[in-house]
Amino acid sequence: MKQSLSYARPIETYTNTKIWLSSPHMDKGELKHIQEAFHMNWVAPIGPQVDGFENDLSRYTRSASVVALCSGTSAIHLALILLGVEAGDEVICQSLTFIASANPISYLGATPVFVDSEEDTWNMCPVLLRETIIDRIAKGKKPKAIIPVHLYGVPAKIIEIMEVAKEFDIPVLEDAAEALGSTLFHKAMGTFGDFGVLSFNGNKIITTSGGGALLARNKDAEPKARFLATQACDPEPYYQHSKMGYNYRLSNICGAIGRGQMEVLPERIRQRRSNFDFYKNALSKFKGVSFVEEMNGVFSNRWLTVIRIDPAITGVSRETIRLALKKDNIESRPVWKPMHLQPLFAEAPAYCNGLSERLFNTGLCLPSGSNLTSNELERVVARIEETLSFSFEHAHV
Ligand SMILES: *Cc1c(COP(=O)(O)O)cnc(C)c1O
């Protein structure tokens, strides 16, 4: 077992080996499935490995339909098209997220309307969402869709969000790119809304080197998604096109990697959750350092462990800790910079309560790969402890 854990990485024998935030973690099954694909000479977009991967995903998430695509971003783009979003429309999007949640809104010439987060999950605040919808309608435009995100694998308050969406009859597209394996009352994230999106980018909990999937509650959406993702070819023996399409399908080789990764997903979740427990046990003793807890019914895949540092109590800023880690060749990252603070979206309407901006200033993502060794985890904690203790001693002389 230990062997397979360090499979793709050099065995760390001395300190100062680079510790990554979240690196790919391959096992043995991936190559086996790739060999099958090579043996059949099926080295193409689509193919039996992609079909198998889609089956694995649909069984795992219990989603009515799954379409594997070349990225999570392309899945969001297709979902917005299937929801009828057009130029001039407005789409509500969580502000605290990675830009891929919002860019596809712009691809369609629509305008993103950003909504801030709430304290419990750091995701879209359902109360602020309701106020936003009422205000947008009063200003003359009913939003076409709502995009909440399950950031860092922590489920958003999706039941409350779905209630608001239902009240105003607006469809929901869940960005579950970081949340494969997370559930709320045993239901997979990405299966609550009309559409859900997963990502298998290199840094996610499982990876196909690059890839994504579109989950749909309505089975009718599936053939439409496949049609649009394959250049919208009309059913003729020659190439005829009545609609504009895209080249968004996943390669059969990437599908093969995905099948191998699905075999070890439960183990990967266990490992990431154990990272979280380790950091929490070690760092909770410091006042002013806090973690996002699991609310009632929540199971998080703990894709990344994120700490929130209150400099007024710790005397140390997030940046001081980040630089101390960097000095020891340890990669950590500030929490996503909110979309309403991005130069790209300076003109977009935003409904804010200040939380996402505070989280950006005080949140730090710690190394969270499922392939981290206990030595590596201890090294990260030692650097953070040093930084916090040093400031604590100096603040009290
Ligand atoms: C990774 C990610 C995406 C996009 O996925 P890609 O596969 O990289 O296109 C979308 N949203 C969030 C929140 C992500 O973290």
The ligand as an SDF file (V2000), in Angstrom:
LIG
                    3D

 15 15  0  0  0  0  0  0  0  0999 V2000
  -11.4400   23.4470  -11.1750 C   0  0  0  0  0  0  0  0  0  0  0  0
  -12.6630   24.2480  -11.1050 C   0  0  0  0  0  0  0  0  0  0  0  0
  -13.4760   24.4870  -12.2280 C   0  0  0  0  0  0  0  0  0  0  0  0
  -13.1060   24.1820  -13.6350 C   0  0  0  0  0  0  0  0  0  0  0  0
  -12.6490   23.0030  -13.9680 O   0  0  0  0  0  0  0  0  0  0  0  0
  -11.6300   22.7640  -15.1850 P   0  0  0  0  0  0  0  0  0  0  0  0
  -11.7670   21.2840  -15.3480 O   0  0  0  0  0  0  0  0  0  0  0  0
  -10.2830   23.1930  -14.7270 O   0  0  0  0  0  0  0  0  0  0  0  0
  -12.1180   23.5150  -16.3650 O   0  0  0  0  0  0  0  0  0  0  0  0
  -14.6750   25.1650  -12.0500 C   0  0  0  0  0  0  0  0  0  0  0  0
  -15.0350   25.6210  -10.8630 N   0  0  0  0  0  0  0  0  0  0  0  0
  -14.2850   25.4370   -9.7650 C   0  0  0  0  0  0  0  0  0  0  0  0
  -14.7770   25.9690   -8.4640 C   0  0  0  0  0  0  0  0  0  0  0  0
  -13.0660   24.7690   -9.8510 C   0  0  0  0  0  0  0  0  0  0  0  0
  -12.3020   24.6270   -8.7520 O   0  0  0  0  0  0  0  0  0  0  0  0
  1  2  1  0
  2  3  1  0
  2 14  2  0
  3  4  1  0
  3 10  2  0
  4  5  1  0
  5  6  1  0
  6  7  2  0
  6  8  1  0
  6  9  1  0
 10 11  1  0
 11 12  2  0
 12 13  1  0
 12 14  1  0
 14 15  1  0
M  END
$$$$
